[in-house]
């Protein structure tokens, strides 16, 4: 690991360690906002129907929907981020994340921004289900224990 840091710093200076951060930060912001808000909205909607209570089935169903939402929101950011990371310093194809998104859309259409969506969902979907199911379960256990 330290060898990798040393090589990057030698070749690209300290700025090389931060290449692509301008594309990664908006990705994380949009993904977190989509995941948290869609989970809570879906859970509240499911409970409001009266068919489900605040139980594990509700958490699983709501988090499955949240997984679909977060994958759809994050995928264009992931495509842009990956393309920004993979361009070499001497041969820049894109001047910024916005330039990358624009060129991708112009050359490949909207589908270009959703490349890898299924693979992305197969990773994020289960992660979202486990995250919220465990969160809700542990919150309930803590509440029951008086915390």
C-alpha positions, 0 to 999 in steps of 0.5 A: 500500500505504501509503495502505491502511495509513494509511486503516485506522489512521485509521479503526480505529486500529492494532488494525484492522491485526490484524483477523482474526488470531485466526481466521488463526493457528489456520488456519495451525497446523492446516494446517501440522500436517496437511500435514507429518504426513500427507505423512510418514505417507503417504510412510512407508506407501508406502515400507513396501509395498515397491512404491515406493522413496524416489523422485519418484513416491513424493513426488508420490503422498504429497503428493497425499494430503497435499494432500487432507488439508490442504485438508479440515482447513484449509477450515473455518478458511478459511470462518471466517477469511473471514467474520471478515475481511469483517464490518464493525467497526460491524456485527459478525455474530460475536463470535469465530471460535468464534461464527462456526463455531458460527453457520455450523454451525447455519445451514448445517450441516457443508457450510457449513464446507466451502464452496469446498473444490474451489477450495481444493484446486485451489490447495493440491493443486499447491502441496503437490505442488511443495513436497514434491517440490522439498524431497525432491529438493533434500534428496537433491541436498544429501545427494549433494553431501555436505551 
